[in-house]
């Protein structure tokens, strides 16, 4: 491999880390292993349709003033409940992915 290829790969890796590390750093411990991109895909696939059916809007449940979820642990528990309720069949790590995505997008619980 030539020197230019190594430099290009190094720059690309640095760019990925600059994007990924802050997202991971923003997550509370209980969600620290969640993959936000994977969680977004799962949420868009399953959560949005269910929330539209039940509430008429996909995001209202996350943004309402009287929301019930007040901690990262409660958020993960709610995702676990929804997984069971929907019979989505998510593995525990997928539940964490969804919760990490929801936290980063809506809840903003700090580490």
N, C-alpha and C positions, 0 to 999 in steps of 0.2 A: 504494500500500500504506500502511496506517495505521501509526503508531508502535508499536502493540501487536504487530503482525505482525513487525516488525523485531526487537523485543525477544525474542519467542518464538523466531524463527529463530536468533538469536544464542545464546540459552540452549541450544537443541537442538544447535547446532554445538559449543558448549563441552562439552556432555555427551558427545557422540560423541568428541571429541578426548581428553577425560579417560579414556575407556575404551580408545581405540585407541592412543594414544601410549605408555602404559606397556607394552602388549603388544609394540609394535614395539621399544621400548627394551630389552626383555629378551632380544631375539634376538641370537645371535652374527652377525657380519658375513656369513657364508656363507648365513644364513637371513633376513637383514634385509628382503628384499623379499617374504617369504612372507605370505600372507593366511591367518591362523589360522582364520577362519570357513570359508573355502573349503576349507582343508585338512581341517577336521573333517568336512565333508560328503563329501569324497572318501574319507577314511579309513573313515567309517561305511559308505559304499557298497561299497568293495572290500576294504579291509584286514581289517575285522572278520570277514567271512565266510571269508576265506582262513586267518586265524589260528585260527579255531574249527575248521576242517577239519584243519589241520596240527597244532595244539597242544592242542585241546580247550577253549581259553579265548582270548579275544581280546587280553587285556592281559598275560598271563603273559610273553610274549616281551619286553615292555618293562620289566617290574618284577623279573625274575629277578636273583638276586645275581651270577651269572656272565655277564651280558650282554656281548656282543661289541662293541657300539657304545659307544665311549668319548669321541668327539669330535663336534662338529657336522658336520665334513666326512664322517666315517664314517656319521653318520645320513643325510645327504643321499645318499651313495653306496648305502646300504642301500635307501632308498626308490627310487632309480634302478634297482637290481637287481630289486626286487620289481615295479616297473612293467614291466620287460622280461619277467620270469618269468611274470607274470599276463597279459601282452599287453594291459595296461589302456589303452595308448595315450596316457598323460599327456604333455603338453608339459612342457619343463623348468621353466617357472614353476609348473605344477601340482605337480610333484615337490617344489619348494621350499615350496609351500603345505602339503603333507602333512608335510614335515619340520619346518616351523615349528610346526604344530599338535602334532606328537608331542613336540617339544622343550618347548613350553610346558606340555603336559599331563603328560609322563612324565620326560623327560630332564633338563630344567632346566639346560642348558649356558648359562653366562654369556657376555655379550658380550666 
